[in-house]
Amino acid sequence: MDLFLEYILVEKGLAENSVAAYTTDLESLQRFLTRESLDLERFSSRHGLLYLLHLRQTGLQNRSLARHLATLRGLFAFLVRERLIAENPLEKLENPKLPRHLPDVLSREEVTALLAQPNSNDKLGFRDRTMLELLYAAGLRVSELIGLRPGDVDLQAGLLRVFGKGRKERVVPMHASAGKYLEIYIQNWRPAFSPKAEVLFLNRSGKGLTRQGVWKLIKAYARKAGIHHPISPHTLRHSFATHLLEGGADLRTVQILLGHADILATEIYTHVQTSRLKSQHQKHHPRSRPPASQNQTSK
């Protein structure tokens, strides 16, 4: 297990939060193995089912069970690759069925209202406006945003070099408005933070921002903008993808811009688009109202 954790950290380059989640899952597996007097060499698909049943009895729901199963599959695939076991006992074990939740998306009007909230006349407000612009302009994950460095920005070409999940690198464009905010921030406002870190966006102390810090800022600006439904940094990423598709972008392009390894992960936004179209159709079509009752019609 320790070798596997070292592998996903060093060779696969997973983020610390992901490694911590894997560690928690493996500690749970270790307790199960100890209770059952088992080791990994004798672990079978039957034991996999027993383990999932055990997790279910502790109150875990399907989404958490699926995550545990993914961790186990990764562990056993690693052990097969290292020739420590002969085959992956969980290779044919099916995932628990997961409900398909549509992501929260802001309307264009809500995005405009949100972007207008920071006070661009001081360094903190201008920093926040620039971050919001980039999250929406490039569809960044919050981890990608706080990991940006000044050297990752090509202002002349209007491009960002982004390191996503597993440290996979991609280049994404940004529109002129976001690029202008970023240029002014880098030249005029970032030095005012007395930088003590190499990252682009800094806190009051000149160090890098945290994911939680960005989340709190966005939540506060959403309240000021009159947006009362749940919102997070990822909401802007969802809105970026949905608005691109609504504007006529093809799914493959959106997949590349988001850095999705599998286009199935991107297809969720076509469902969002369809759901919004249906809502608008029902709201505005003159024949969308339910028919009058027979009694009302006879009158």
LUMGU-177579 format. One record per residue (C-alpha): residue in one letter; residue number from 1; x negated, y negated, z negated. Coordinates in Angstrom, 3 decimals, m for minus. Layout:
BEGIN
<site aa="A" i="NUM" c1="X" c2="Y" c3="Z"/>
...
//
This chain:
BEGIN
<site aa="M" i="1" c1="0.000" c2="0.000" c3="0.000"/>
<site aa="D" i="2" c1="m2.832" c2="m2.388" c3="m0.803"/>
<site aa="L" i="3" c1="m4.443" c2="m1.610" c3="2.554"/>
<site aa="F" i="4" c1="m1.139" c2="m2.371" c3="4.288"/>
<site aa="L" i="5" c1="m0.779" c2="m5.721" c3="2.480"/>
<site aa="E" i="6" c1="m4.343" c2="m6.606" c3="3.448"/>
<site aa="Y" i="7" c1="m3.525" c2="m5.685" c3="7.060"/>
<site aa="I" i="8" c1="m0.419" c2="m7.907" c3="7.324"/>
<site aa="L" i="9" c1="m2.228" c2="m10.808" c3="5.648"/>
<site aa="V" i="10" c1="m5.571" c2="m10.677" c3="7.476"/>
<site aa="E" i="11" c1="m4.898" c2="m8.999" c3="10.822"/>
<site aa="K" i="12" c1="m1.256" c2="m9.910" c3="11.474"/>
<site aa="G" i="13" c1="m1.647" c2="m13.330" c3="9.862"/>
<site aa="L" i="14" c1="1.723" c2="m13.364" c3="8.105"/>
<site aa="A" i="15" c1="2.501" c2="m16.339" c3="5.895"/>
<site aa="E" i="16" c1="2.005" c2="m16.077" c3="2.132"/>
<site aa="N" i="17" c1="5.763" c2="m16.127" c3="1.530"/>
<site aa="S" i="18" c1="6.207" c2="m13.141" c3="3.865"/>
<site aa="V" i="19" c1="3.379" c2="m11.238" c3="2.181"/>
<site aa="A" i="20" c1="4.956" c2="m11.968" c3="m1.211"/>
<site aa="A" i="21" c1="8.279" c2="m10.523" c3="0.030"/>
<site aa="Y" i="22" c1="6.511" c2="m7.403" c3="1.310"/>
<site aa="T" i="23" c1="4.745" c2="m7.062" c3="m2.043"/>
<site aa="T" i="24" c1="8.041" c2="m7.212" c3="m3.941"/>
<site aa="D" i="25" c1="9.555" c2="m4.551" c3="m1.670"/>
<site aa="L" i="26" c1="6.552" c2="m2.250" c3="m2.079"/>
<site aa="E" i="27" c1="6.608" c2="m2.628" c3="m5.867"/>
<site aa="S" i="28" c1="10.234" c2="m1.479" c3="m5.776"/>
<site aa="L" i="29" c1="9.229" c2="1.503" c3="m3.627"/>
<site aa="Q" i="30" c1="6.409" c2="2.361" c3="m6.030"/>
<site aa="R" i="31" c1="8.820" c2="2.481" c3="m8.957"/>
<site aa="F" i="32" c1="11.083" c2="4.814" c3="m6.972"/>
<site aa="L" i="33" c1="8.145" c2="7.088" c3="m6.070"/>
<site aa="T" i="34" c1="7.058" c2="7.245" c3="m9.701"/>
<site aa="R" i="35" c1="10.582" c2="8.076" c3="m10.875"/>
<site aa="E" i="36" c1="10.923" c2="10.850" c3="m8.277"/>
<site aa="S" i="37" c1="7.336" c2="12.153" c3="m8.783"/>
<site aa="L" i="38" c1="6.710" c2="11.544" c3="m5.071"/>
<site aa="D" i="39" c1="3.813" c2="10.258" c3="m2.983"/>
<site aa="L" i="40" c1="3.778" c2="8.697" c3="0.470"/>
<site aa="E" i="41" c1="2.429" c2="11.864" c3="2.134"/>
<site aa="R" i="42" c1="5.532" c2="13.839" c3="1.098"/>
<site aa="F" i="43" c1="8.050" c2="11.043" c3="1.760"/>
<site aa="S" i="44" c1="10.698" c2="12.230" c3="4.271"/>
<site aa="S" i="45" c1="13.731" c2="10.733" c3="6.011"/>
<site aa="R" i="46" c1="15.889" c2="12.321" c3="3.269"/>
<site aa="H" i="47" c1="13.872" c2="10.417" c3="0.661"/>
<site aa="G" i="48" c1="14.406" c2="7.281" c3="2.743"/>
<site aa="L" i="49" c1="18.181" c2="7.745" c3="2.519"/>
<site aa="L" i="50" c1="17.942" c2="8.415" c3="m1.219"/>
<site aa="Y" i="51" c1="15.883" c2="5.271" c3="m1.654"/>
<site aa="L" i="52" c1="18.417" c2="3.127" c3="0.244"/>
<site aa="L" i="53" c1="21.204" c2="4.664" c3="m1.872"/>
<site aa="H" i="54" c1="19.205" c2="3.815" c3="m5.006"/>
<site aa="L" i="55" c1="18.821" c2="0.201" c3="m3.814"/>
<site aa="R" i="56" c1="22.533" c2="0.021" c3="m3.007"/>
<site aa="Q" i="57" c1="23.342" c2="1.135" c3="m6.556"/>
<site aa="T" i="58" c1="21.259" c2="m1.747" c3="m7.913"/>
<site aa="G" i="59" c1="23.645" c2="m4.130" c3="m6.124"/>
<site aa="L" i="60" c1="21.712" c2="m4.973" c3="m2.950"/>
<site aa="Q" i="61" c1="23.761" c2="m5.829" c3="0.121"/>
<site aa="N" i="62" c1="23.160" c2="m4.728" c3="3.709"/>
<site aa="R" i="63" c1="20.905" c2="m7.634" c3="4.645"/>
<site aa="S" i="64" c1="18.541" c2="m6.934" c3="1.736"/>
<site aa="L" i="65" c1="18.662" c2="m3.195" c3="2.450"/>
<site aa="A" i="66" c1="17.692" c2="m3.855" c3="6.060"/>
<site aa="R" i="67" c1="14.730" c2="m5.942" c3="4.905"/>
<site aa="H" i="68" c1="13.541" c2="m3.159" c3="2.581"/>
<site aa="L" i="69" c1="13.875" c2="m0.649" c3="5.402"/>
<site aa="A" i="70" c1="11.857" c2="m2.892" c3="7.731"/>
<site aa="T" i="71" c1="9.104" c2="m3.087" c3="5.108"/>
<site aa="L" i="72" c1="9.047" c2="0.703" c3="4.763"/>
<site aa="R" i="73" c1="8.970" c2="1.212" c3="8.529"/>
<site aa="G" i="74" c1="6.027" c2="m1.168" c3="8.783"/>
<site aa="L" i="75" c1="4.194" c2="0.612" c3="5.968"/>
<site aa="F" i="76" c1="4.631" c2="4.080" c3="7.466"/>
<site aa="A" i="77" c1="3.785" c2="2.880" c3="10.994"/>
<site aa="F" i="78" c1="0.546" c2="1.492" c3="9.538"/>
<site aa="L" i="79" c1="m0.191" c2="4.797" c3="7.777"/>
<site aa="V" i="80" c1="0.348" c2="6.713" c3="11.039"/>
<site aa="R" i="81" c1="m1.947" c2="4.318" c3="12.902"/>
<site aa="E" i="82" c1="m4.623" c2="4.803" c3="10.237"/>
<site aa="R" i="83" c1="m4.102" c2="8.590" c3="10.472"/>
<site aa="L" i="84" c1="m3.242" c2="8.826" c3="6.791"/>
<site aa="I" i="85" c1="0.046" c2="10.593" c3="7.598"/>
<site aa="A" i="86" c1="1.143" c2="12.526" c3="10.700"/>
<site aa="E" i="87" c1="4.453" c2="10.792" c3="11.555"/>
<site aa="N" i="88" c1="6.749" c2="7.984" c3="10.486"/>
<site aa="P" i="89" c1="9.599" c2="9.586" c3="8.481"/>
<site aa="L" i="90" c1="11.812" c2="6.499" c3="8.899"/>
<site aa="E" i="91" c1="11.436" c2="6.039" c3="12.649"/>
<site aa="K" i="92" c1="14.941" c2="7.344" c3="13.441"/>
<site aa="L" i="93" c1="16.699" c2="6.022" c3="10.348"/>
<site aa="E" i="94" c1="19.363" c2="3.513" c3="11.400"/>
<site aa="N" i="95" c1="19.590" c2="0.017" c3="9.966"/>
<site aa="P" i="96" c1="22.594" c2="m0.877" c3="7.793"/>
<site aa="K" i="97" c1="25.145" c2="m2.734" c3="9.908"/>
<site aa="L" i="98" c1="24.822" c2="m6.477" c3="9.420"/>
<site aa="P" i="99" c1="27.533" c2="m9.083" c3="9.907"/>
<site aa="R" i="100" c1="26.631" c2="m11.559" c3="12.619"/>
<site aa="H" i="101" c1="26.680" c2="m14.989" c3="11.029"/>
<site aa="L" i="102" c1="26.740" c2="m17.972" c3="13.352"/>
<site aa="P" i="103" c1="24.186" c2="m20.596" c3="12.324"/>
<site aa="D" i="104" c1="25.269" c2="m24.002" c3="11.074"/>
<site aa="V" i="105" c1="24.920" c2="m26.617" c3="13.808"/>
<site aa="L" i="106" c1="25.193" c2="m30.405" c3="13.657"/>
<site aa="S" i="107" c1="27.150" c2="m32.344" c3="16.230"/>
<site aa="R" i="108" c1="25.251" c2="m34.904" c3="18.296"/>
<site aa="E" i="109" c1="26.923" c2="m37.658" c3="16.255"/>
<site aa="E" i="110" c1="25.794" c2="m36.051" c3="12.986"/>
<site aa="V" i="111" c1="22.212" c2="m35.755" c3="14.289"/>
<site aa="T" i="112" c1="22.240" c2="m39.451" c3="15.218"/>
<site aa="A" i="113" c1="23.575" c2="m40.391" c3="11.777"/>
<site aa="L" i="114" c1="20.987" c2="m38.219" c3="10.018"/>
<site aa="L" i="115" c1="18.049" c2="m39.655" c3="11.978"/>
<site aa="A" i="116" c1="19.169" c2="m43.190" c3="11.122"/>
<site aa="Q" i="117" c1="18.996" c2="m42.712" c3="7.328"/>
<site aa="P" i="118" c1="15.259" c2="m43.102" c3="6.478"/>
<site aa="N" i="119" c1="14.045" c2="m46.653" c3="5.928"/>
<site aa="S" i="120" c1="11.429" c2="m47.042" c3="8.654"/>
<site aa="N" i="121" c1="9.974" c2="m50.191" c3="7.043"/>
<site aa="D" i="122" c1="7.872" c2="m48.293" c3="4.486"/>
<site aa="K" i="123" c1="5.434" c2="m45.406" c3="4.754"/>
<site aa="L" i="124" c1="7.681" c2="m42.767" c3="3.158"/>
<site aa="G" i="125" c1="10.701" c2="m43.709" c3="5.245"/>
<site aa="F" i="126" c1="8.715" c2="m43.831" c3="8.476"/>
<site aa="R" i="127" c1="7.148" c2="m40.464" c3="7.672"/>
<site aa="D" i="128" c1="10.587" c2="m38.977" c3="7.051"/>
<site aa="R" i="129" c1="12.062" c2="m40.431" c3="10.249"/>
<site aa="T" i="130" c1="9.137" c2="m38.997" c3="12.221"/>
<site aa="M" i="131" c1="9.606" c2="m35.555" c3="10.650"/>
<site aa="L" i="132" c1="13.339" c2="m35.532" c3="11.400"/>
<site aa="E" i="133" c1="12.670" c2="m36.615" c3="14.977"/>
<site aa="L" i="134" c1="10.169" c2="m33.787" c3="15.470"/>
<site aa="L" i="135" c1="12.353" c2="m31.102" c3="13.875"/>
<site aa="Y" i="136" c1="15.134" c2="m31.942" c3="16.314"/>
<site aa="A" i="137" c1="12.979" c2="m32.840" c3="19.334"/>
<site aa="A" i="138" c1="10.886" c2="m29.647" c3="19.288"/>
<site aa="G" i="139" c1="13.042" c2="m27.137" c3="17.373"/>
<site aa="L" i="140" c1="10.339" c2="m26.578" c3="14.771"/>
<site aa="R" i="141" c1="10.568" c2="m24.314" c3="11.758"/>
<site aa="V" i="142" c1="9.812" c2="m26.206" c3="8.542"/>
<site aa="S" i="143" c1="6.659" c2="m24.095" c3="8.042"/>
<site aa="E" i="144" c1="5.513" c2="m25.154" c3="11.517"/>
<site aa="L" i="145" c1="6.214" c2="m28.808" c3="10.743"/>
<site aa="I" i="146" c1="4.243" c2="m28.928" c3="7.501"/>
<site aa="G" i="147" c1="1.405" c2="m26.964" c3="9.111"/>
<site aa="L" i="148" c1="0.874" c2="m29.466" c3="11.941"/>
<site aa="R" i="149" c1="m2.493" c2="m31.207" c3="12.043"/>
<site aa="P" i="150" c1="m3.368" c2="m34.429" c3="13.866"/>
<site aa="G" i="151" c1="m5.429" c2="m32.360" c3="16.312"/>
<site aa="D" i="152" c1="m2.322" c2="m30.368" c3="17.267"/>
<site aa="V" i="153" c1="m0.750" c2="m33.460" c3="18.840"/>
<site aa="D" i="154" c1="m1.306" c2="m34.525" c3="22.469"/>
<site aa="L" i="155" c1="0.463" c2="m37.885" c3="22.614"/>
<site aa="Q" i="156" c1="m0.488" c2="m38.576" c3="26.213"/>
<site aa="A" i="157" c1="1.026" c2="m35.310" c3="27.470"/>
<site aa="G" i="158" c1="3.880" c2="m35.351" c3="24.928"/>
<site aa="L" i="159" c1="3.003" c2="m31.874" c3="23.632"/>
<site aa="L" i="160" c1="2.598" c2="m30.171" c3="20.262"/>
<site aa="R" i="161" c1="0.505" c2="m27.099" c3="19.515"/>
<site aa="V" i="162" c1="2.520" c2="m25.069" c3="17.034"/>
<site aa="F" i="163" c1="1.597" c2="m21.977" c3="15.020"/>
<site aa="G" i="164" c1="4.679" c2="m19.878" c3="14.366"/>
<site aa="K" i="165" c1="5.324" c2="m16.565" c3="12.666"/>
<site aa="G" i="166" c1="2.248" c2="m14.340" c3="12.563"/>
<site aa="R" i="167" c1="0.150" c2="m17.385" c3="13.527"/>
<site aa="K" i="168" c1="1.373" c2="m17.026" c3="17.109"/>
<site aa="E" i="169" c1="0.501" c2="m20.178" c3="19.006"/>
<site aa="R" i="170" c1="2.842" c2="m21.948" c3="21.398"/>
<site aa="V" i="171" c1="2.918" c2="m25.352" c3="23.057"/>
<site aa="V" i="172" c1="6.191" c2="m27.275" c3="22.938"/>
<site aa="P" i="173" c1="7.139" c2="m30.597" c3="24.530"/>
<site aa="M" i="174" c1="8.659" c2="m33.532" c3="22.694"/>
<site aa="H" i="175" c1="10.670" c2="m36.371" c3="24.180"/>
<site aa="A" i="176" c1="9.352" c2="m39.927" c3="24.456"/>
<site aa="S" i="177" c1="11.248" c2="m41.260" c3="21.422"/>
<site aa="A" i="178" c1="9.793" c2="m38.640" c3="19.062"/>
<site aa="G" i="179" c1="6.367" c2="m39.158" c3="20.628"/>
<site aa="K" i="180" c1="6.529" c2="m42.909" c3="19.949"/>
<site aa="Y" i="181" c1="7.444" c2="m42.383" c3="16.299"/>
<site aa="L" i="182" c1="4.589" c2="m39.897" c3="15.970"/>
<site aa="E" i="183" c1="2.094" c2="m42.250" c3="17.600"/>
<site aa="I" i="184" c1="3.007" c2="m45.115" c3="15.265"/>
<site aa="Y" i="185" c1="2.947" c2="m42.796" c3="12.231"/>
<site aa="I" i="186" c1="m0.533" c2="m41.456" c3="13.063"/>
<site aa="Q" i="187" c1="m2.037" c2="m44.852" c3="13.848"/>
<site aa="N" i="188" c1="m0.331" c2="m47.130" c3="11.321"/>
<site aa="W" i="189" c1="1.252" c2="m45.159" c3="8.479"/>
<site aa="R" i="190" c1="m0.659" c2="m41.907" c3="7.864"/>
<site aa="P" i="191" c1="m3.849" c2="m43.752" c3="6.746"/>
<site aa="A" i="192" c1="m1.749" c2="m45.496" c3="4.069"/>
<site aa="F" i="193" c1="m1.320" c2="m42.109" c3="2.319"/>
<site aa="S" i="194" c1="m5.110" c2="m41.876" c3="1.713"/>
<site aa="P" i="195" c1="m5.221" c2="m38.367" c3="3.241"/>
<site aa="K" i="196" c1="m6.710" c2="m35.602" c3="1.123"/>
<site aa="A" i="197" c1="m5.529" c2="m32.813" c3="3.438"/>
<site aa="E" i="198" c1="m5.984" c2="m32.063" c3="7.136"/>
<site aa="V" i="199" c1="m2.243" c2="m31.712" c3="7.765"/>
<site aa="L" i="200" c1="m0.218" c2="m34.342" c3="9.604"/>
<site aa="F" i="201" c1="2.528" c2="m35.052" c3="7.074"/>
<site aa="L" i="202" c1="1.473" c2="m36.001" c3="3.552"/>
<site aa="N" i="203" c1="3.091" c2="m36.626" c3="0.170"/>
<site aa="R" i="204" c1="2.539" c2="m39.629" c3="m2.083"/>
<site aa="S" i="205" c1="m0.734" c2="m38.098" c3="m3.329"/>
<site aa="G" i="206" c1="m2.123" c2="m37.646" c3="0.175"/>
<site aa="K" i="207" c1="m1.678" c2="m33.863" c3="0.082"/>
<site aa="G" i="208" c1="0.439" c2="m31.665" c3="2.317"/>
<site aa="L" i="209" c1="4.202" c2="m31.493" c3="1.897"/>
<site aa="T" i="210" c1="5.890" c2="m28.280" c3="0.748"/>
<site aa="R" i="211" c1="8.842" c2="m26.512" c3="2.374"/>
<site aa="Q" i="212" c1="10.936" c2="m27.313" c3="m0.701"/>
<site aa="G" i="213" c1="9.969" c2="m30.987" c3="m0.496"/>
<site aa="V" i="214" c1="11.135" c2="m31.281" c3="3.101"/>
<site aa="W" i="215" c1="14.349" c2="m29.393" c3="2.288"/>
<site aa="K" i="216" c1="15.186" c2="m31.815" c3="m0.556"/>
<site aa="L" i="217" c1="14.552" c2="m34.839" c3="1.659"/>
<site aa="I" i="218" c1="16.836" c2="m33.568" c3="4.408"/>
<site aa="K" i="219" c1="19.573" c2="m32.698" c3="1.930"/>
<site aa="A" i="220" c1="19.411" c2="m36.214" c3="0.452"/>
<site aa="Y" i="221" c1="19.527" c2="m37.883" c3="3.879"/>
<site aa="A" i="222" c1="22.456" c2="m35.665" c3="4.898"/>
<site aa="R" i="223" c1="24.453" c2="m36.888" c3="1.883"/>
<site aa="K" i="224" c1="23.689" c2="m40.502" c3="2.824"/>
<site aa="A" i="225" c1="24.811" c2="m39.780" c3="6.394"/>
<site aa="G" i="226" c1="28.146" c2="m38.432" c3="5.161"/>
<site aa="I" i="227" c1="27.363" c2="m34.840" c3="6.174"/>
<site aa="H" i="228" c1="29.003" c2="m32.692" c3="3.514"/>
<site aa="H" i="229" c1="28.555" c2="m29.156" c3="4.865"/>
<site aa="P" i="230" c1="25.358" c2="m27.220" c3="3.979"/>
<site aa="I" i="231" c1="22.247" c2="m28.404" c3="5.806"/>
<site aa="S" i="232" c1="18.587" c2="m27.389" c3="5.779"/>
<site aa="P" i="233" c1="15.529" c2="m27.996" c3="7.991"/>
<site aa="H" i="234" c1="16.582" c2="m24.932" c3="9.998"/>
<site aa="T" i="235" c1="19.911" c2="m26.619" c3="10.790"/>
<site aa="L" i="236" c1="18.033" c2="m29.046" c3="13.042"/>
<site aa="R" i="237" c1="16.339" c2="m26.117" c3="14.794"/>
<site aa="H" i="238" c1="19.731" c2="m24.477" c3="15.352"/>
<site aa="S" i="239" c1="21.117" c2="m27.788" c3="16.646"/>
<site aa="F" i="240" c1="18.143" c2="m28.219" c3="18.996"/>
<site aa="A" i="241" c1="18.757" c2="m24.815" c3="20.600"/>
<site aa="T" i="242" c1="22.536" c2="m25.183" c3="20.819"/>
<site aa="H" i="243" c1="22.400" c2="m28.673" c3="22.310"/>
<site aa="L" i="244" c1="19.853" c2="m27.548" c3="24.910"/>
<site aa="L" i="245" c1="22.146" c2="m24.720" c3="26.022"/>
<site aa="E" i="246" c1="25.133" c2="m27.077" c3="26.097"/>
<site aa="G" i="247" c1="23.091" c2="m29.399" c3="28.285"/>
<site aa="G" i="248" c1="22.429" c2="m26.647" c3="30.827"/>
<site aa="A" i="249" c1="19.114" c2="m25.106" c3="29.710"/>
<site aa="D" i="250" c1="18.725" c2="m21.388" c3="30.401"/>
<site aa="L" i="251" c1="18.359" c2="m18.851" c3="27.598"/>
<site aa="R" i="252" c1="14.825" c2="m17.808" c3="28.548"/>
<site aa="T" i="253" c1="13.575" c2="m21.404" c3="28.313"/>
<site aa="V" i="254" c1="15.141" c2="m21.839" c3="24.865"/>
<site aa="Q" i="255" c1="13.559" c2="m18.550" c3="23.761"/>
<site aa="I" i="256" c1="10.104" c2="m19.815" c3="24.754"/>
<site aa="L" i="257" c1="10.618" c2="m23.192" c3="23.083"/>
<site aa="L" i="258" c1="11.759" c2="m21.557" c3="19.818"/>
<site aa="G" i="259" c1="8.928" c2="m19.011" c3="19.870"/>
<site aa="H" i="260" c1="11.269" c2="m16.009" c3="19.622"/>
<site aa="A" i="261" c1="9.521" c2="m12.722" c3="20.420"/>
<site aa="D" i="262" c1="12.835" c2="m11.099" c3="21.373"/>
<site aa="I" i="263" c1="15.522" c2="m12.803" c3="23.455"/>
<site aa="L" i="264" c1="18.152" c2="m11.077" c3="21.278"/>
<site aa="A" i="265" c1="17.235" c2="m13.543" c3="18.530"/>
<site aa="T" i="266" c1="18.018" c2="m16.406" c3="20.911"/>
<site aa="E" i="267" c1="21.332" c2="m15.003" c3="22.129"/>
<site aa="I" i="268" c1="23.020" c2="m16.003" c3="18.854"/>
<site aa="Y" i="269" c1="23.110" c2="m19.563" c3="20.207"/>
<site aa="T" i="270" c1="25.249" c2="m18.515" c3="23.160"/>
<site aa="H" i="271" c1="27.805" c2="m17.337" c3="20.580"/>
<site aa="V" i="272" c1="27.588" c2="m20.723" c3="18.849"/>
<site aa="Q" i="273" c1="28.085" c2="m22.450" c3="22.190"/>
<site aa="T" i="274" c1="31.092" c2="m20.258" c3="23.038"/>
<site aa="S" i="275" c1="32.621" c2="m20.808" c3="19.591"/>
<site aa="R" i="276" c1="32.328" c2="m24.596" c3="19.931"/>
<site aa="L" i="277" c1="33.775" c2="m24.535" c3="23.451"/>
<site aa="K" i="278" c1="36.771" c2="m22.544" c3="22.210"/>
<site aa="S" i="279" c1="37.258" c2="m24.989" c3="19.338"/>
<site aa="Q" i="280" c1="37.182" c2="m27.983" c3="21.690"/>
<site aa="H" i="281" c1="39.523" c2="m26.229" c3="24.136"/>
<site aa="Q" i="282" c1="42.080" c2="m25.470" c3="21.420"/>
<site aa="K" i="283" c1="41.823" c2="m29.005" c3="20.060"/>
<site aa="H" i="284" c1="42.265" c2="m30.876" c3="23.328"/>
<site aa="H" i="285" c1="44.139" c2="m28.669" c3="25.806"/>
<site aa="P" i="286" c1="47.816" c2="m29.768" c3="26.083"/>
<site aa="R" i="287" c1="49.041" c2="m26.144" c3="26.135"/>
<site aa="S" i="288" c1="46.992" c2="m24.987" c3="23.149"/>
<site aa="R" i="289" c1="49.747" c2="m25.654" c3="20.594"/>
<site aa="P" i="290" c1="51.802" c2="m22.625" c3="19.501"/>
<site aa="P" i="291" c1="55.180" c2="m22.334" c3="21.277"/>
<site aa="A" i="292" c1="58.293" c2="m23.563" c3="19.496"/>
<site aa="S" i="293" c1="60.473" c2="m20.945" c3="17.820"/>
<site aa="Q" i="294" c1="63.443" c2="m19.476" c3="19.697"/>
<site aa="N" i="295" c1="65.885" c2="m21.486" c3="17.556"/>
<site aa="Q" i="296" c1="64.085" c2="m24.729" c3="18.308"/>
<site aa="T" i="297" c1="64.032" c2="m23.886" c3="22.004"/>
<site aa="S" i="298" c1="67.779" c2="m23.132" c3="22.123"/>
<site aa="K" i="299" c1="68.514" c2="m26.493" c3="20.548"/>
//
